[in-house]
C-alpha cells in the first residue's frame, strides 16, 4: 500500500513537472513571438525614411499662353526641409513653345521646384533645339522669367560654328542669347566648323 502511494506521488510529481515545463515552453514561444513582432515593426517603422524616394517620375506645366514644360526623371527624392523641391536623376525635359521650336534638355541630375517649375540641371547637360546643341555642366532654367543661364564648360555647336564660353544666357522664347566670359581679359572662342552637331 505504501508502495502504491509512493508511486502515485511520484507520478503526480512528474505530471506537475511536465505541466510546468510545458507552460514554460509555451510562455517562451509567446515571448519569442512578441520579440519577432517587435523586430518586424521596427523594420516597418524604418521604411518611411525612404518614402520620399520615387522612380520614373514625370511632371508637366503650362502657362497662360499655352507654352508647356515637361520633365521626366528616372528617380526623384523629395527634400524633407522643403516639400516643393525634388532632387532628380537621369533627367529629360522638353520645353514646348507655342510659336517656336521645342527645346530638349538632358542631364545626369536636376533640382526641380514644383511650385514655380524652376529647374537646375547639372552634370553632362545637353540642350538641343533646331540644328543647335549646347553642352555644359550647369543650367539654371526659369519658366517664369523665360530664361536659361548655361555655365561651366559651355560648348555651343551648329553646322557652321563651335563656340566656347563661360556663360550663355538665353531667352527661351526669342532664342536671343548673351555670351560672355567671367574674366574681362578672356575672349569667347569661336571657330568655323564643318562638323556634324552630334559629334
Phi, psi and omega in degrees: 000316178298324182294320179295317179297320180295314179296320178296319179294317179297315178300316180297319179296317178296320179298316178297315178300317181297314179298316180298314179295319179298317179298315179297319179299314179298319180297318178297319179297319179296314179299316179299319179296319178297317179298316178298319178297320178296318178298318179296321178295320179297320178296317179297320181295336180282341184296322180304335177299331180265359186288350178275005179256137180226158177238152178049067183259155178214134178229145176218152179215160183216135178268178185295337180272358177093005176286139183243150175228118181240130180229132179236150178212150178293323177211158179217145177229125181283135175286116184294337178281335179213104186295346178280345184262131177236135176262121188251155172230149182050072191261139171226129180229147176234129173255112182257106182266142186302310184240036181207172181286153178293152174241128178250137180231133171232151176197165177288322185225159177208155174233110190248132177258109183288348180280314182239001177071004176298141184222136171253121177258140179216154177068114180054051179283133176227123180247129180232133171205137187049235179258021184249143171229144175232124175254143176197184177249355184205134177219124175256107182253132176233117178291323184289324180261004177056042183221154171235127174250110186256128183214171179072102178055053184281128175229115177260133180227142163215192184292339185258323190225155166237126183236133176241132182207173176276323185215138165237125177250120187236137170277119188289338180275313183271341186068010174295139185226145170249129181242129180206167177253156177291320181261131186297328182282353177262143182251151174294133182267116178235135173215154179290151181215137170260003187289149172292142183297338181277354180285000000 
